[in-house]
Amino acid sequence: MGLASRREVKLLVRRGEIRVEGIVCHDPGEKYEEGLCATFCGRPVILKSRFYYMMNKPAGYLSSTEERGEKTVMDLLTPQLKAQSLFPAGRLDRDSHGLLILTNDGDFAHRILSPKYHVDKLYYVRYEGVLNVDAQEMFEKGLRIDGGEICRPAKLELCGQGEALITISEGKYHQVKRMLNAVGGSVYFLKRMAIGSVRLDPDLKEGDIRELTTSELSLLNKTGSE
């Protein structure tokens, strides 16, 4: 759970500093079920091995666990969070902002990322240029990008001069930017606002992270199983 190193936990067990369901733990190798209540040096915790977080990603960071010589979203985590073996469930470009899910649950990540589960991702963009008059219809039919790849049907909502909301259900390389480019626009600002029915917390500052609530996790699990 990232609360202490394995060696430190063994020392705390010997000192009687860890209790599970009120009973002092005496054996560092004892196995317990997830969901049990424990106390760690008097601090209450719930035993679990899988973690799910929402981050408001700022620009300037890569959505990867490690990149030599580059800043990644992992640099924004506390040592405790880093110890939980988290990774980004999906990517946002270095210069993109917004909702990023971090977890250590590979099956969960696959369900919200795989195109076969049709989990929508909502993006707010600002762009330059004049879009084709039939741009929205082109999105709905399934847009061909770069003269080759065909995207799944998507949604383009025009919000005003040079602003739009784009909803896609897959994650091709630089897909949103390439799709808008295909209809005459050039994206200079991109922010992911939602994954499935889970929206970016408006109170979460750029670079901050918090655990997904039970209801948010339930919504993502439900969406990823449909």
N, C-alpha and C positions, 0 to 999 in steps of 0.2 A: 504493500500500500504506500510505499515511499516515506514512511514515518521514521525509519531508522535503517541502518545497515543490518545485514544478517548477524554480524558479530555483536553489534550493539543490542539487538533483540535478545540474543542468547544471554547476555549479561543482565538485561532487564528481567528476563524470566527467572534467573537465579536469585535476583533480589526481590522477587514477588511483585514486580511493578505492572504485570499484565494479568488481567482477569477476563474471563469469558463467561458471560451470563452470571456474573458475581462470584465465580469460583476462580481462585488463584491458579494460574497455569504454571506447572512445574517442569514440563517437558517441552523443550524447543521444537521437537519433532512432532508434537501432537497435531492431528488433522481436525479441522473444524469446518462446518458447513457455512456457506455464504449467508449473510442476513442476520447472523447472531450479533447480539450486543456485547461489546467489550469495552474495557477501559485500558488506556495506554498512559501510564504514569498519572492516573487519575482523570485523564481526559477521555470522554465517551467517544467511541467510534463504532461504526457498523462494519463488520468483516465483509470484504468483497474483493474480487480479483479483476473485475472488468470495469472500465471507467469510460465516461462519455462527457465531453466538454464542448462548449460553444466558445469560439474566439471571434472577436472583431478584428480581423486581420488588417494591419496598416500596410500602406505601400512600402516598397523597399525590402521586403522579406520574401524569400522563396518558400513555397509550400512543400518542404521536404524535411526529412529528419537530419540530413547531413549533406553539406555541399562545401567542398574544400575552398576556403578563402571567401565564402559568401555568407551573408546573414540569412538565417532561416527562422521560421516561426518558433522553432525549438529554443532559440535564444531568448524568447520572451517568457519562457516558463521558469518557475521556481525550481530549486533542486528537488523538492518533494514530488512535483509533477513530472520532472524528467525521469525520476526513478520508477514511474509507473509504465514505462515503455510505450508511451503514446506515439501516435503517428497521425498525419492528416488524412482524413477520409475524403480524398479528392484534392484538387489543386485550384489555386487561384494564381494568376500570373504575378510576377514580381511587382508590377505597377498597379495591381488591382487591390481593391479593398473588400471588406465585408465578411459575411458569415462563412466560417470555416469550422468543421466538426473535427475534433481530435478524439481518438479512442485507442484502446489496445485490443479491440474486438474485431478480428479480421472478417468474420462472417457478417457482422453488422455493417461494416464498411462496404463489403461486396454488395449487400442488399440495397444500399442507398446509392451506389455508384453504377451498378450494372444497367445498361440500357433495357434489358429484358424486364426489369421491374418498373420502368416508366416513372421514376421519381422525378417530379418537376423541380427545376431550379430557376428561381426568378432573379433577374439582374436589372439594375437601373444603370442606364448609360447616358453619357453626353457625347455628342458626335458633331463633326463638321461635314458639310456637303449637303446636297439635295437628293433625297431618296426617290427612287422610282415611284410613279403614281400607283403602281400595283404591288408595292413592296409587301404590304400586309398579306395579300393573297398569295404571293410567292412564298412567304414564310409558312402559311397554312398548308400549302400543297406539298412542301418538302423541298427546300432550297438546294440547288447545286452550287457548291463553293469551289473556287479555284479551278473551275472547268472540269472537275472530276467527281469528288465525293458528294453524295447526296445525303442531306440531313433529314432526320425524321421531321414530321410536321411540327411546327413551333408557333409561337404567338408573338406578334409585334404590336405593342400599344404605343401610339404617339402621344406624348404628354405635353408637348409644347415645342417651341422653336429649339431644335437641336437636342431634345430629350426624349427618351423612350424607355419602356419596360419590355424586356424580352424574356420569354419563358421557353426553356428547352428541357428535354428529358434524356439527354445523353451528354457526353463530355469529350467531344473531339478536341484536338489541339487548337487552342485559341479560337474556339468555335464561334463565340458571340461576335468577336471582332471580325472574323472572316465572313460571317453571315451578313453583317451590316455592310461590310465592304462590297459584298456581292450585289447589294441593291443601291449603291451610291454613297454610302456614309463611311466616315473614318472615325472610329471611337478614340477619344482621348481621356475618358474617365469611365471606369467600370466598377460597380459595387454589387456584390451578391446580397440580395435581401432576404431570400428564403430558400429552404430545401424542403420539399414536400409542404406540409402544413406548418412547419416550424419557421418562424420569422426571426430575423436578427433582433436581439433585445436592444431597444432604443436607448436604454440606460447603460449599455456596455460600451465603455470608451475604447477607442482604437488601441490595440495591443493588449487589452484585458481579456480575461478568460473566466468562465464560470461553469459549474457542472450543469448539464441538462437537467431540467426538472423531470419528475416522474411522468407528467402528462406529455411533455415534449418528447421524451424517449418513447413513450407509448405510441404517439403519433407517427414517429419515424419507423418504428417496428411494424406498425399496421400498414403504412404506405409501402414499405419494402417487402411486404408479404403478399400484396394484392396482385 
